[in-house]
């Protein structure tokens, strides 16, 4: 019995083993069939399935914000904000997904969509229609050829809150909203040309946005996910998600509060002079940081564009014609395409005399107390060129040649320099080379080549002609007279970025003059500024901006060159470059008044000391008060001299 039972159990075990092996065999066969089918689908799918075959991992990018542009005190000048933008699925709007569509109904739906969107976005209907309809027509061809249709067409820019609210009420087939980053300039228009512009992809196009694009650029986030056959996400694998990083903020050297103050004064000066425009640069001579850059233009009706025919007719008729002297800025985006303070050159006139005066003194060609016969303000030099002074004098010391801005005296002193020495002095001050301030499009200016240098050139540069400069070059060069202690006579490196440490900036120096020569020039230019302020206070007794600031500087008035380079208009650039306070300068400012009005020229009140000097004084006074820096104090001799001059005049 026991033997039979044992045999039964062994039989059952063998049968179970056979069944198990058969099951495994069937499972392996099934897996082989499935694997074969997968391989067949991968290698040679049917036409019906081929459009679903592709990479099963999808990628999504998440835009990180661009870094902010800040002023030196951390005020936001430009920042990236989130916004919504419309995009249309032309495949859905054109009803390509409906086999039997009503063509008339589709056309009406497209027309209604175009009209609605154009009304909300305030753009021309044809612009939207061209973008959408061209894609719908393209989809007709692509669908017929079995190609994937176009599913995305962006429409318009980022929506305002009001526009977004109206769009959300629309019932348009295929209309969607997408989140986009938009660059918002929070600073006023006074800083627009400095900040610049970014493109639709948030890459810098103009100004600081372009110059510092590498620092401002973010690193976008990314996620890789596995999707199903119809594109729906299934899961994200570990390590396939990368967080985006916003761009680095940059802190400019610009001070927005000073920018606004200076703009008020520049606009006032331009209006008072009936001028076509004005430029202003304010900098810290110790560090080279540029605090203000302004470029202001004014609409003046009736200006004539230059042409050889127009010029010939004007000269022949003897009529007074006011030509357009500021090159138009053809900006299609509403932001100035250039900053005239770094791109547009001008001949500086008498503001240039302080550099040539110092060069002659430094070379030992003249003495500060040497006396020059200035021929009562009218004289022909050795090769017959007629020179005239605004203020006729009999005789002037070399110091008073600068104080009185004598063309005759300056020419005599500069003529003692060789051609090589004169040209070397100009380039040593940085003229003819870029400041590399950090704004695109900067001009290097113009200095006559050594090959073409002539005795006529030598006379011209003594008076600030035949050399063309930018405002930022003038500020850099004049800073040599405004630096402290043993740094007087050295040039700073101009910077558009706020410096982290003043100690670093103070080490940056390039000596162009001995310290004592720079100080002599500064003392002479104190008298220039005092004379300007005394005259302007007498003319404007109620202008408090002309009182209480101790400054030094130099005025200049130069005719504006014609575009053909063959002569000059009877129109002027009038300027004043100055520093303050005298004892320990903190600021240097250049003011250029472009093309003062013909009435001022007729009254001989268009000079730099009369139209640009007061602007410079008011800007320096307000800026020093803003920084809490005393503008003096005046010593007793200075105070008594100014008081006596005011009583006399």
GIJOVEN-V918525 format. One record per residue. N is the residue number from 1. RES is the residue in three letters. PSI is psi in radians with two decimals (999 if undefined). OMEGA is omega in whole degrees, 0 to 359 (999 if undefined). Layout:
BEGIN
N/RES/PSI/OMEGA
N/RES/PSI/OMEGA
END
This chain:
BEGIN
1/UNK/-0.77/180
2/UNK/-0.59/179
3/UNK/-0.67/179
4/UNK/-0.71/180
5/UNK/-0.70/180
6/UNK/-0.69/179
7/UNK/-0.64/180
8/UNK/-0.78/181
9/UNK/-0.63/178
10/UNK/-0.64/178
11/UNK/-0.75/179
12/UNK/-0.70/181
13/UNK/-0.72/179
14/UNK/-0.69/180
15/UNK/-0.75/179
16/UNK/-0.65/180
17/UNK/-0.72/179
18/UNK/-0.72/180
19/UNK/-0.72/179
20/UNK/-0.74/180
21/UNK/-0.66/177
22/UNK/-0.71/180
23/UNK/-0.77/179
24/UNK/-0.70/180
25/UNK/-0.75/179
26/UNK/-0.71/179
27/UNK/-0.76/178
28/UNK/-0.68/178
29/UNK/-0.73/178
30/UNK/-0.74/178
31/UNK/-0.69/179
32/UNK/-0.72/178
33/UNK/-0.79/180
34/UNK/-0.80/179
35/UNK/-0.72/178
36/UNK/-0.70/179
37/UNK/-0.72/178
38/UNK/-0.79/180
39/UNK/-0.73/179
40/UNK/-0.73/179
41/UNK/-0.63/180
42/UNK/-0.75/186
43/UNK/-0.66/185
44/UNK/1.24/180
45/UNK/2.76/177
46/UNK/2.85/179
47/UNK/-0.61/182
48/UNK/-0.54/183
49/UNK/-0.27/189
50/UNK/-0.54/182
51/UNK/-0.23/178
52/UNK/-0.11/183
53/UNK/2.38/178
54/UNK/-3.04/179
55/UNK/2.23/183
56/UNK/-0.10/177
57/UNK/2.20/178
58/UNK/2.78/182
59/UNK/2.43/175
60/UNK/2.38/180
61/UNK/2.38/179
62/UNK/1.99/184
63/UNK/2.25/172
64/UNK/2.65/183
65/UNK/2.57/174
66/UNK/2.64/178
67/UNK/2.73/180
68/UNK/2.63/170
69/UNK/2.12/183
70/UNK/2.73/172
71/UNK/-3.13/188
72/UNK/-0.39/180
73/UNK/0.20/176
74/UNK/0.12/177
75/UNK/2.40/182
76/UNK/2.22/177
77/UNK/-0.61/178
78/UNK/2.40/182
79/UNK/2.78/178
80/UNK/2.29/180
81/UNK/2.67/176
82/UNK/2.48/177
83/UNK/3.01/181
84/UNK/2.48/178
85/UNK/2.58/180
86/UNK/2.42/163
87/UNK/2.63/184
88/UNK/2.41/170
89/UNK/1.73/184
90/UNK/-0.37/178
91/UNK/-0.74/179
92/UNK/-0.75/181
93/UNK/-0.65/179
94/UNK/0.01/178
95/UNK/0.69/175
96/UNK/-0.32/181
97/UNK/0.01/178
98/UNK/2.12/186
99/UNK/-0.86/182
100/UNK/1.52/182
101/UNK/2.68/178
102/UNK/1.88/185
103/UNK/-0.73/180
104/UNK/-0.69/180
105/UNK/-0.69/177
106/UNK/-0.79/180
107/UNK/-0.72/179
108/UNK/-0.72/181
109/UNK/-0.72/178
110/UNK/-0.76/180
111/UNK/-0.78/180
112/UNK/-0.67/179
113/UNK/-0.77/181
114/UNK/-0.80/181
115/UNK/-0.78/181
116/UNK/-0.82/182
117/UNK/-0.70/179
118/UNK/-0.67/180
119/UNK/-0.71/181
120/UNK/-0.75/183
121/UNK/-0.17/179
122/UNK/0.86/176
123/UNK/2.96/180
124/UNK/2.38/181
125/UNK/-0.60/183
126/UNK/-0.55/180
127/UNK/-0.79/180
128/UNK/-0.74/181
129/UNK/-0.73/180
130/UNK/-0.73/182
131/UNK/-0.75/186
132/UNK/-0.89/186
133/UNK/-0.64/179
134/UNK/-0.61/178
135/UNK/-0.62/178
136/UNK/-0.73/177
137/UNK/-0.73/178
138/UNK/-0.68/180
139/UNK/-0.59/176
140/UNK/-0.82/182
141/UNK/-0.74/184
142/UNK/-0.74/179
143/UNK/-0.73/180
144/UNK/-0.51/181
145/UNK/0.08/179
146/UNK/0.29/179
147/UNK/2.81/177
148/UNK/2.38/181
149/UNK/2.86/173
150/UNK/2.26/184
151/UNK/0.11/186
152/UNK/2.18/172
153/UNK/2.02/178
154/UNK/2.55/182
155/UNK/2.05/175
156/UNK/-3.08/179
157/UNK/-3.00/178
158/UNK/2.39/186
159/UNK/2.53/168
160/UNK/2.94/179
161/UNK/-0.71/180
162/UNK/-0.74/179
163/UNK/-0.71/180
164/UNK/-0.73/180
165/UNK/-0.67/180
166/UNK/-0.69/180
167/UNK/-0.66/182
168/UNK/-0.24/177
169/UNK/-0.15/184
170/UNK/2.57/175
171/UNK/1.39/183
172/UNK/2.19/180
173/UNK/2.21/178
174/UNK/0.10/179
175/UNK/2.29/180
176/UNK/2.86/175
177/UNK/2.47/177
178/UNK/2.56/179
179/UNK/2.30/179
180/UNK/2.74/173
181/UNK/2.41/179
182/UNK/2.42/180
183/UNK/2.11/181
184/UNK/2.12/177
185/UNK/1.95/182
186/UNK/-0.33/178
187/UNK/2.83/181
188/UNK/3.03/180
189/UNK/-0.33/180
190/UNK/-0.44/182
191/UNK/0.13/187
192/UNK/-0.76/183
193/UNK/-0.38/178
194/UNK/-0.82/182
195/UNK/-0.82/179
196/UNK/-2.52/190
197/UNK/2.58/172
198/UNK/2.73/179
199/UNK/-3.07/182
200/UNK/-0.44/178
201/UNK/0.24/178
202/UNK/0.63/171
203/UNK/2.50/185
204/UNK/2.30/182
205/UNK/-0.63/185
206/UNK/2.80/170
207/UNK/-2.61/181
208/UNK/-0.53/178
209/UNK/-0.61/178
210/UNK/-0.77/184
211/UNK/-0.68/184
212/UNK/0.52/184
213/UNK/-0.67/183
214/UNK/-0.68/179
215/UNK/-0.62/185
216/UNK/-0.40/185
217/UNK/2.32/176
218/UNK/3.01/170
219/UNK/1.97/186
220/UNK/2.61/174
221/UNK/2.83/184
222/UNK/2.47/175
223/UNK/2.32/176
224/UNK/2.23/182
225/UNK/2.67/177
226/UNK/2.34/183
227/UNK/2.88/176
228/UNK/-3.01/186
229/UNK/-0.46/181
230/UNK/0.19/172
231/UNK/0.03/180
232/UNK/2.41/180
233/UNK/2.43/177
234/UNK/-0.94/179
235/UNK/2.86/176
236/UNK/2.19/180
237/UNK/2.66/181
238/UNK/2.36/178
239/UNK/0.12/182
240/UNK/0.35/178
241/UNK/2.20/181
242/UNK/2.16/181
243/UNK/2.38/177
244/UNK/2.72/178
245/UNK/2.19/179
246/UNK/2.71/179
247/UNK/2.86/179
248/UNK/2.46/173
249/UNK/2.57/172
250/UNK/2.45/180
251/UNK/1.92/179
252/UNK/2.81/176
253/UNK/-0.22/182
254/UNK/2.43/174
255/UNK/1.96/186
256/UNK/-0.63/179
257/UNK/-0.76/177
258/UNK/-0.63/179
259/UNK/-0.75/180
260/UNK/-0.77/179
261/UNK/-0.83/183
262/UNK/-0.64/179
263/UNK/-0.73/178
264/UNK/-0.80/183
265/UNK/-0.64/179
266/UNK/-0.77/178
267/UNK/-0.73/179
268/UNK/-0.79/181
269/UNK/-0.69/179
270/UNK/-0.75/179
271/UNK/-0.79/181
272/UNK/-0.57/182
273/UNK/0.02/185
274/UNK/0.74/187
275/UNK/2.85/179
276/UNK/-0.35/180
277/UNK/-3.08/179
278/UNK/2.70/177
279/UNK/2.57/182
280/UNK/2.32/174
281/UNK/2.25/178
282/UNK/2.29/184
283/UNK/2.81/172
284/UNK/1.94/185
285/UNK/-0.39/181
286/UNK/-0.74/184
287/UNK/-0.33/184
288/UNK/0.06/180
289/UNK/2.29/179
290/UNK/2.09/186
291/UNK/-0.54/182
292/UNK/2.34/168
293/UNK/2.11/182
294/UNK/2.46/177
295/UNK/1.85/185
296/UNK/2.29/178
297/UNK/2.62/185
298/UNK/2.39/178
299/UNK/2.13/178
300/UNK/2.05/181
301/UNK/2.59/173
302/UNK/0.12/178
303/UNK/2.51/183
304/UNK/2.29/175
305/UNK/2.42/183
306/UNK/2.45/166
307/UNK/2.71/179
308/UNK/-0.65/180
309/UNK/-0.78/180
310/UNK/-0.73/180
311/UNK/-0.78/180
312/UNK/-0.76/180
313/UNK/-0.65/180
314/UNK/-0.80/180
315/UNK/-0.72/182
316/UNK/-0.65/183
317/UNK/-0.41/182
318/UNK/0.07/180
319/UNK/2.63/177
320/UNK/2.08/181
321/UNK/2.35/179
322/UNK/1.96/183
323/UNK/2.70/174
324/UNK/2.08/185
325/UNK/-0.21/178
326/UNK/2.12/181
327/UNK/2.21/181
328/UNK/2.55/177
329/UNK/1.67/184
330/UNK/1.47/183
331/UNK/2.06/179
332/UNK/-0.08/187
333/UNK/0.05/178
334/UNK/-0.02/177
335/UNK/2.33/180
336/UNK/2.31/182
337/UNK/-0.27/181
338/UNK/2.74/172
339/UNK/2.07/183
340/UNK/-0.27/178
341/UNK/-0.32/178
342/UNK/-0.31/186
343/UNK/-0.64/187
344/UNK/2.14/182
345/UNK/2.79/177
346/UNK/2.76/175
347/UNK/2.19/192
348/UNK/-0.27/181
349/UNK/-2.48/190
350/UNK/-0.25/174
351/UNK/-0.35/181
352/UNK/-0.26/186
353/UNK/-0.54/182
354/UNK/-0.54/180
355/UNK/-0.79/180
356/UNK/-0.60/176
357/UNK/-0.82/181
358/UNK/-0.67/181
359/UNK/-0.75/179
360/UNK/-0.67/179
361/UNK/-0.73/182
362/UNK/-0.60/180
363/UNK/-0.08/180
364/UNK/0.32/181
365/UNK/-0.38/180
366/UNK/2.90/171
367/UNK/2.63/183
368/UNK/-0.57/182
369/UNK/0.09/179
370/UNK/2.44/184
371/UNK/2.44/181
372/UNK/2.36/175
373/UNK/2.01/182
374/UNK/0.27/162
375/UNK/0.68/176
376/UNK/0.52/171
377/UNK/0.14/180
378/UNK/2.19/188
379/UNK/2.52/172
380/UNK/2.30/182
381/UNK/-2.98/189
382/UNK/-0.55/180
383/UNK/0.29/169
384/UNK/0.16/181
385/UNK/2.24/181
386/UNK/2.23/178
387/UNK/2.46/181
388/UNK/2.61/176
389/UNK/2.55/177
390/UNK/-0.68/180
391/UNK/1.74/183
392/UNK/2.32/177
393/UNK/2.81/176
394/UNK/-0.83/188
395/UNK/2.49/181
396/UNK/2.47/169
397/UNK/2.88/179
398/UNK/-0.63/176
399/UNK/-0.78/181
400/UNK/-0.32/171
401/UNK/-0.74/178
402/UNK/-0.76/181
403/UNK/-0.73/182
404/UNK/-0.01/178
405/UNK/0.87/183
406/UNK/2.06/175
407/UNK/-0.70/183
408/UNK/-0.83/180
409/UNK/-0.74/180
410/UNK/-0.73/181
411/UNK/-0.75/180
412/UNK/-0.72/181
413/UNK/-0.78/182
414/UNK/-0.50/178
415/UNK/-0.33/179
416/UNK/-0.27/174
417/UNK/2.53/172
418/UNK/2.88/178
419/UNK/-0.75/181
420/UNK/-0.76/181
421/UNK/-0.71/181
422/UNK/-0.80/180
423/UNK/-0.67/179
424/UNK/-0.64/179
425/UNK/-0.70/181
426/UNK/-0.85/182
427/UNK/-0.51/179
428/UNK/-0.60/178
429/UNK/-0.01/176
430/UNK/0.01/178
431/UNK/2.45/185
432/UNK/0.03/177
433/UNK/2.60/182
434/UNK/2.65/174
435/UNK/-0.28/185
436/UNK/0.76/181
437/UNK/-0.46/178
438/UNK/0.11/176
439/UNK/2.35/182
440/UNK/2.69/174
441/UNK/0.23/184
442/UNK/2.42/178
443/UNK/2.57/176
444/UNK/-0.10/184
445/UNK/-3.01/182
446/UNK/2.24/172
447/UNK/2.26/181
448/UNK/2.37/182
449/UNK/2.72/178
450/UNK/-0.61/181
451/UNK/-0.66/185
452/UNK/0.07/181
453/UNK/2.40/183
454/UNK/3.05/177
455/UNK/-0.53/176
456/UNK/-0.72/176
457/UNK/-0.78/182
458/UNK/-0.72/178
459/UNK/-0.73/184
460/UNK/-0.77/184
461/UNK/-0.41/175
462/UNK/-0.46/181
463/UNK/0.09/178
464/UNK/0.38/174
465/UNK/2.94/181
466/UNK/0.46/169
467/UNK/2.34/182
468/UNK/2.35/187
469/UNK/2.91/170
470/UNK/2.75/177
471/UNK/-0.68/181
472/UNK/-0.55/176
473/UNK/-0.71/179
474/UNK/-0.73/180
475/UNK/-0.73/178
476/UNK/-0.83/183
477/UNK/-0.73/183
478/UNK/-0.40/179
479/UNK/-0.36/177
480/UNK/-0.47/179
481/UNK/-0.09/189
482/UNK/0.12/181
483/UNK/2.75/189
484/UNK/2.57/166
485/UNK/-2.25/184
486/UNK/-0.12/176
487/UNK/-0.18/174
488/UNK/2.32/183
489/UNK/0.03/177
490/UNK/2.72/180
491/UNK/2.37/172
492/UNK/2.84/170
493/UNK/2.05/181
494/UNK/2.50/181
495/UNK/2.41/173
496/UNK/-0.09/176
497/UNK/2.45/174
498/UNK/2.26/182
499/UNK/2.43/183
500/UNK/-0.52/183
501/UNK/2.19/178
502/UNK/-0.52/181
503/UNK/-0.64/178
504/UNK/-0.79/182
505/UNK/-0.65/183
506/UNK/-0.36/179
507/UNK/-0.28/181
508/UNK/1.93/182
509/UNK/2.60/173
510/UNK/1.93/187
511/UNK/2.29/178
512/UNK/-0.32/179
513/UNK/2.65/169
514/UNK/2.60/182
515/UNK/-0.76/185
516/UNK/-0.57/178
517/UNK/-0.75/178
518/UNK/-0.68/180
519/UNK/-0.63/176
520/UNK/-0.77/179
521/UNK/-0.73/180
522/UNK/-0.78/181
523/UNK/-0.65/178
524/UNK/-0.68/183
525/UNK/-0.23/169
526/UNK/-0.74/179
527/UNK/-0.64/177
528/UNK/-0.82/181
529/UNK/-0.69/178
530/UNK/-0.76/179
531/UNK/-0.76/179
532/UNK/-0.84/183
533/UNK/-0.67/180
534/UNK/-0.79/180
535/UNK/-0.76/184
536/UNK/-0.53/175
537/UNK/-0.64/178
538/UNK/-0.67/180
539/UNK/-0.56/182
540/UNK/1.27/187
541/UNK/-0.36/182
542/UNK/0.10/182
543/UNK/1.71/181
544/UNK/-0.36/180
545/UNK/-0.26/180
546/UNK/0.08/181
547/UNK/2.59/172
548/UNK/0.17/177
549/UNK/2.20/177
550/UNK/2.03/188
551/UNK/2.92/172
552/UNK/2.62/182
553/UNK/-3.09/182
554/UNK/2.37/178
555/UNK/2.85/177
556/UNK/2.51/178
557/UNK/2.05/184
558/UNK/2.45/175
559/UNK/2.62/181
560/UNK/2.23/181
561/UNK/2.49/175
562/UNK/2.71/181
563/UNK/-0.48/181
564/UNK/-0.08/178
565/UNK/0.25/185
566/UNK/0.24/180
567/UNK/-2.92/186
568/UNK/2.62/167
569/UNK/2.88/168
570/UNK/0.83/179
571/UNK/2.72/195
572/UNK/2.72/161
573/UNK/2.12/182
574/UNK/2.28/188
575/UNK/2.87/175
576/UNK/2.23/177
577/UNK/2.35/188
578/UNK/2.89/177
579/UNK/2.78/180
580/UNK/2.76/345
581/UNK/2.91/190
582/UNK/-0.80/186
583/UNK/-0.70/182
584/UNK/1.40/188
585/UNK/2.34/176
586/UNK/-0.38/187
587/UNK/2.57/170
588/UNK/2.36/180
589/UNK/2.47/171
590/UNK/2.28/175
591/UNK/2.20/175
592/UNK/2.13/174
593/UNK/1.96/184
594/UNK/2.06/171
595/UNK/1.17/173
596/UNK/2.67/187
597/UNK/2.74/184
598/UNK/-0.48/179
599/UNK/-0.69/177
600/UNK/-0.66/178
601/UNK/-0.74/180
602/UNK/-0.65/181
603/UNK/0.05/181
604/UNK/0.76/178
605/UNK/0.47/182
606/UNK/0.04/186
607/UNK/2.74/182
608/UNK/-0.63/180
609/UNK/-0.39/184
610/UNK/-0.48/182
611/UNK/-0.59/181
612/UNK/-0.57/182
613/UNK/-0.85/179
614/UNK/-0.62/178
615/UNK/-0.79/180
616/UNK/-0.74/181
617/UNK/-0.79/182
618/UNK/-0.67/179
619/UNK/-0.79/180
620/UNK/-0.73/180
621/UNK/-0.85/182
622/UNK/-0.65/181
623/UNK/-0.71/179
624/UNK/-0.67/176
625/UNK/-0.68/179
626/UNK/-0.69/179
627/UNK/-0.09/180
628/UNK/0.53/181
629/UNK/2.15/176
630/UNK/2.41/182
631/UNK/-0.14/178
632/UNK/-2.34/357
633/UNK/2.74/174
634/UNK/2.52/173
635/UNK/2.99/186
636/UNK/-0.71/181
637/UNK/-0.73/179
638/UNK/-0.75/182
639/UNK/-0.77/181
640/UNK/-0.70/180
641/UNK/-0.75/180
642/UNK/-0.68/180
643/UNK/-0.73/180
644/UNK/-0.69/179
645/UNK/-0.71/179
646/UNK/-0.67/180
647/UNK/-0.67/182
648/UNK/-0.63/186
649/UNK/999/999
END
